[in-house]
């Protein structure tokens, strides 16, 4: 009877622990939903006279995208952010055009500064793909601006023609994946307004992500790469192997 009582007590304790964990999960979910509701309410109160039904839908989609990213559904979250931003900007076409023109002007100024005294390629595209991850390729100095971009470059496959290379990327939403050999000298200056910046597997999603890093012995490296990026939203993954 004593053993039976102990077994019953153990089962009861396990049940209570499970219920407590489930209750904590539900509570965390409720807190997230409440936070999103409060954010939406605050935006409506502050900017109510400028909002219309399309703006409200856009804000709800943006909030849900942020919630999805925090819940670990990163690709779906980026899609929601893209849709929400598109709806919001389409409703304010003058703001959209002005923002694009300003971003391009900053891009050109920054491009000239980064590539001063050297030959480079300059591209402005609405949607761009830069894929260098399947076969041997020759790196070049490049400045690339895009609204939506997908960049995947593996420098372990590169056949450099110059001892140093500058990669300059700027845009609205981007997915960037860069791989470098360990013997490379690497200098990074990365900014993402909302999203994730990961270096060698270390990083987390957030707002105003800024990552600056320079590899030890950079100046003595035979092969150097400088990467400068600025995106409103995106996922940046950089690793060395």
Secondary structure, 3 states (H helix, E strand, C coil): CHHHHHHHHHHHHHHHHHHHHHHHHHHHHHHHHHHHHHHHHHHHHHHHHHCCHHHHHHHHHHHHHHHHHHCCCHHHHHHHHHHHHHHHHHCCHHHHHHHHHHHHHHHHHHHHHHCCCCCCEEEEEEEEEEEECCCCECCCCEEEEEEEEEEEEEHHHECCCCCEEEEEEEEEEEEEEEEECCCCEEEEEEEEEEEEEEECCECCEEEEEEEEEECCCCCCCCCEEEEEEEEEEEEEEEEEC
